[in-house]
Amino acid sequence: MSQEKKVIFTSDIDNFWIAYDSIKTAKNYSQKIQLINALYISKGTKGLKAFMEVREYNDTLWVDLIEKLPKFWNSVRHNTLEVKNKLPQFEQAIERLKQIYPELKDAEIYFAIGGVNTGGTVKDNAVLIGSEIATGDSKTDVSEFKNDWLKNVFQKQSMDHIVTLNIHEYIHTQQRGEKNQVLSQSIREGSCDFITELVMEQPLSTQYLTYGRNNAESVKSLFKKEMFTDNFTNWLYNGSQKGESADLGYYIGYEICKAYYNQATDKAKAIKTIIELNYDDDKAVEAFLMQSKFYPEKINKEKLIKEYDKNCPHIVKIGPFKNGATDVSTDIKELSITFSKEMKPNSYSINFSAKGKDYFPLTGVKGLEDNGKTLVLKAELKPNKEYEFVITNRGFQSADGYKLKENEYLVKFKTK
């Protein structure tokens, strides 16, 4: 396997730094936008184009990040440029993966500079690596960031991590299905870590594995309560919110796969089962969990779902009028949404209805009142007009971490 066969691509890294240097000497913002487009985006591989699509990256994002994070970029630059020197290790690791999983399908690997929010993802058969995250280590300057997510991530990382990350993402290209359920997605992520550990023939060292092992019983108990929900808050992709206890779904998924593998007599067959598990099939995922004996006791799915639902907050009322009212005064400057329990501050999801922006009455969020149970919204109303907006459970959560029961709640009214 070699770069000549167009399996591994690193040219996007070099192009980024050429653009970076030019942008640092540019005279104005407009020129910076032109430079990032001409020197990085337009010269990008198809992997960079896919990365931009999957993560919604654009020219203004990169220019803004370059301006805001000079210390970070200067400190991580050397490591990103070292990626090309790791190519022999990538190739050896992929060959080892093929040895333990002969059915391995070919994939292409693209190393780029992303938007400082992901170390890697996949699209179809392409592995997309955000090298500025994947190559960060304890020496990388993270003083410009407002939270400790990257600090916690980089503490455990070295340049060797980029090889394990690459294999983790490569395994994703072999998987089937993806479900918005905590159990399925945790196994999907954790299985990549477990198989990567077999490939590398040495234990992985990540913050979530360390934290999970040190708090195994409490983490395992909480996961059991939430594994059949779609509330990822406590488990996945939550680095900016959870700090050192982030991404514990990876840890749980890893441990489930490890338990399954350890009890299997046919190890090669176990590896094949782990990689080829269909995540669109709830019964298959639940059978895998049961066979792993990760939870030795019998799992009552229906009971767990009912118990979880009992704790989910719901919308009690809106104010100062009833939902659907047709005689609302235009003097009203504030609307309120009252929930059944205390809600998490600064966590909202309010959208236009199907009728669009013209029917949206809100101008801002005042905040929580009534011991955190009532959210007050700012509004500006015109006479004889219909208004609508939608509250969704993608952002709203109770203070103790439960997701809003209503998936979508339509608020509608008409003024006098």
N, C-alpha and C positions, 0 to 999 in steps of 0.2 A: 504494500500500500504506500502510495507516495502522493505528494502534492501535484506531480505531473499528471496523475490520473484524475485530477480535479475532485479529490475527496475532501481535502482540508484547505480552507482559504483564509489568509490573514491580511490581504491587501487593504481591507477597510481600515485596519488599525493605522497603517502607514499614511493612508490618505487623510485620516482624521487629524493627525498631528501636523501634516502640511497645512491643512485648513486652519488649525488652531494657531499656528505661528503667524499666518497671514492675518487672521482676525485680530490678534493682539496688537497689530500695528495699523489696523484700519482706521480711517478718519471718522466714520460715522456708522450708525446702526444699519442703514440701508446697504452700505458697502459690506458690512459683516454678513448680512443675509445673502447677498450675492456670492460671497466667498464660500460660505458653508454649502451652498447649492452647487457651485462650480467645481469645488475641490474635493468635496466629500460625497454629497448625495448623488450627483449626476455620474460620478465615477464609481459608484458603489456596485458591489456584487448583487446578484439576485437575492442573496441572503440578507443583505442590508435592507433591500426593498421589502422583503418579507418581515423583517424585524420592525420596520417602520409601520407596516400594516397591522401586525399583531399587537404592538405596544402603543400605537397611535403617536409615533414620533414625528416631528416636523422641524423645519429649519429654525424657527424662532425658539423652540425648546433648547436646541443645542447652543445657539448663540447666547441665550440667557444663562444657561448653565456654565458656559465658558466665562462669562462676566462675573457670575456670583461666586464661583468656587476656584479661584486661582491657586490656593494652597493645596487643595485636593488634587487638581490636575497635575501640578508640578511634582507632587509626591508619588503619584501612581504611574506617571508616564514611563519610567524606566521598566517597570514590571510588565506593562502592556506590550512594550517592544520586545520583551524577552519571550513572548509567546511562540514566535516562529522557531526558537531554539528548543521548544518542547515537542516539536512534531514527531521525532522518533518515539518519545514516550507515549504520545497519543496513539500512534500506529501499533505499538506493542500491546497497549491496553485493549485496543479493538480486536486485535488478533486473539488475545486471551479470551475476550468475550465470545468470540466465534468458536473457540475451543469448547467452552462450557455450554454454549447454545448454538449448535451447528446450523439451526434454521435462521440465523441472523440475516436480516435483509440490509442491503447497502443503504447508507445515508450519507448526506453531505454535511460538512461541519463548517460553519462560518463564524470567524472571530471578528467582531466589530466593536465599536464604542457606542454604547446605548445611552439611555436617558437617566443613568444613575439610579435605577430602581429595580433592576433584575440582573442576576448573574447568568441566567440562561432560560430559554424556552424552546419550543419546537413548532414548526409548521410543516405539515405533511412529512416528507422524509428529510427535512432540513433541520439540523441542530443550529440554534442561533445563540451565540455566547456574547453577553455584555462584558467585555474584557475589563472595563474599568471597575466592575464589581468583582469579577471572578479572580482578578490578580491582586486585589487589595490584601494587605497584611498588617501586622501590628505597627509597622512603621509608617503606614499611610496616614496622612494628616486629615482628620475628620472634624477639626475644630469649627468648620464653617457650617456644620449641620445642626439643626435644632433638636434632634433627638439622638438617642444612643444606638439606633438600629445598626448602622454600619460599624460603629465602634465594637459592638458585641460580635458582629459577624467577622470582622477582620482580626479580632484577638485570636481566633482559633485557626485562621487561614495562613497558608504559606503558598509559594508558587506551585507546590505539588498539588494543592487543592484544585487547580484548574484542570488537571488530568482527571480527577475523580468527578468533578462537575461535568466535564465533557462526556464521560461514560454514563453518568446519571441521565443526562439529556438524550444521549444516543438511545438508551433503553426506552425512553418515552416514544421514540419513533417506531418502536416495535409493538407498542401496546394497542389494545382495542377499547374504544368507548371512553367516555368521560361523563360522569354523573355529578350533579350538584348535590351531593350527599357527603356528609363528613366521613362516614366509614369508607365508602368507595374511593373518595379522593385521597384520604390518608393512606390507604393501602397502595393506591396508584403511585403516590410519591415515595412512600417508604420502601416499596419494592425496588425502586431504582437505586436507593441507597444500599439496600441489602445485597442486591446483585453486584453493585459496584464494589462492595467490600470483598465479595468472592473473587472478583476480577483482580483487584489490587493485592489480594492476599495479605491484607493488614487492616486493622480496625480503622474505621473512619473517626475523625475528630471534628465534631461540630458542636456549636453551642446547644442546639436542641437535644442532641443525644446525651450530652453531659448533664443538662438540667433534667431531662426525662429520667435518666438513671438515678439521679440523686433524689428524685421526688416520685419514684415509680408508682407507689400505691395510690397516692392522691391523684396523680395524673390519670392513671388507669381507671379509677373510680369515676372521675368527672367525665372522661371520654365515654364510658358506658352510658351515662345519662343522655349524652348529646349525639351519639354516633349515627342515629337514624334521622337526624334533622339536616337542614340545609344551612345551618348557622355556623359559618366558618370562623367566627370571631375569635374563639379561644384556641383555634387549631391550625389554621393555614393562612399564609400570605398576610401576616399581621405584624411584621417586624417593626413598623413605625409606631404601633400601639402597645406591643407587649414587651419590648425590650428583651431581656435574657430569657423570658419564658415564651418567646415567639416560636411558631412553626412546630408545635409539639405533635401535630398530626403526622409529621414526617417520622418522629420518634415512634409513635404508636404503630404506624404502618410498617416500619422497619422491624419492630419487635414481633408483630403478628407474622410477618414473612419468615423471620428467623425461627419462630416457634414451629411454623409449618414445615420448614426445611429440616429442622433438627429431629422431628418425629417421623420424617419420611425415610423409608428403607431404600428407595430408589432416588438418589440425589439428582441425577440427570433429569428424571421425570419431574421432580419437584421444581427444578429451575424452569423447565418448560411451562409447567402449570402457572408458576408465579408470573412469568413474563406474558403469557397468553391469556390470563384471566380477563374475562369480558366485563368491563365496568359499566356497560349499559344494562347488565343483567343482575338485578338485586339479589335474586335467589342464588346465583353463582357466587357472588361476593359473600353473602351470608353463610353459604355452605363452606367456603374457604375459611372464613373466620372460625366456624365451628370445628372444622378439621384441624385447625392449628392448635386448638385447646389453649389459646391465649387466655380466654376466660373459661376456667374449668367448670363453672356452674352453667346451668341451662339459661339461655337468653330468651326472655319473653319480650319480643319486639313490640307487640301491641301495648303491653303494660308500660314499657319505657316511653313510647310515644305519647300515651295518655298522661303520664306523670309530667313529661316535659311541657305538654300543651297547657296543663293547669297553671304553670308558672309564667307562661307567655303573657305580656301585657296586651290589652286590647283598648280600642278607642271607646270611651264612655259617652262623650258628647262633644259637639262643637258649640261655640258661643261667639257673640252674645245672642244668637238666634238659632233656631233649629235648622239642621241640614235640609235643604229643599225649600226653604222659605222664599216667598215671592214678594215680600214687602219690606225689604231690608233698607234701613236709612243710610243715606250717603254720608251722614255725619260720623258714622263709625270709622275709626282709624286703626282699630286693632281687632283681630280675630283670635280665638283661642281654641286649642285642641286639648281636651282633657283625657288622660289615660288612666288605666286601672291601678297603676303602680308608679313608683318613682322611675323617671327615665334618665338615661345617660345624657349629660350635657354635650352640646356641640356635635351631635350625631343625628343628622336629619336627612331625609330624602323626600323632597317635594317637587313634583313635576307638573308640566302643562298637561291638561286633559287632551283627548283626541281632537278637541276643537281648536287647540293651539294657543299661541301667545296672546291673541286678542281677547281671550276670555279669562286671562290670568289676573287676579286682583292684588297679588302680594308684591310688596316692595322691599321686604326684609324680614329678619328674625329678631325679635326683641330678646327672647330667652325663656328659660323655665321659671315658673312661679308655683305657688301652692305646694311647697316641699318637693318640687321636681315633678309634680304630676301634670301640670298644665303648661303647654307651650304657647307662648304669645307671639303672634305674627303681625307685622305691620301691613296695612292695606290702604289702597287709595281707590275709592268707588265713585262711579259716575251714575247719574240717574237713568232709570228705565233700561238697565243693561243686565244681561245674563253673565254670570261668572262661574268658573269651574277650575279646580285643581285636584291633583291626585297625591295622596300620601301613600308611600310604598314602604315595605319592610326591609328594603335594602340598606337603609341607614338607621332607622329607629330601633333602639334597644333599651331594655330596662336597665336600671343602674346595676343590677346583679347579673347582667349579660344575656338575658333572654330576648329573642327576636320578636318584633311586633307580630301579633297573630294575623292581622289583615295583610294579605299580599298587596292589594291595591284598594284604597278607600277613596271613593270619589266624593269630594265636597262640591256642592252646587247650590246656587241661590240666585235671586234676581232682586235688583234694587227697585225702590218706589219710582 
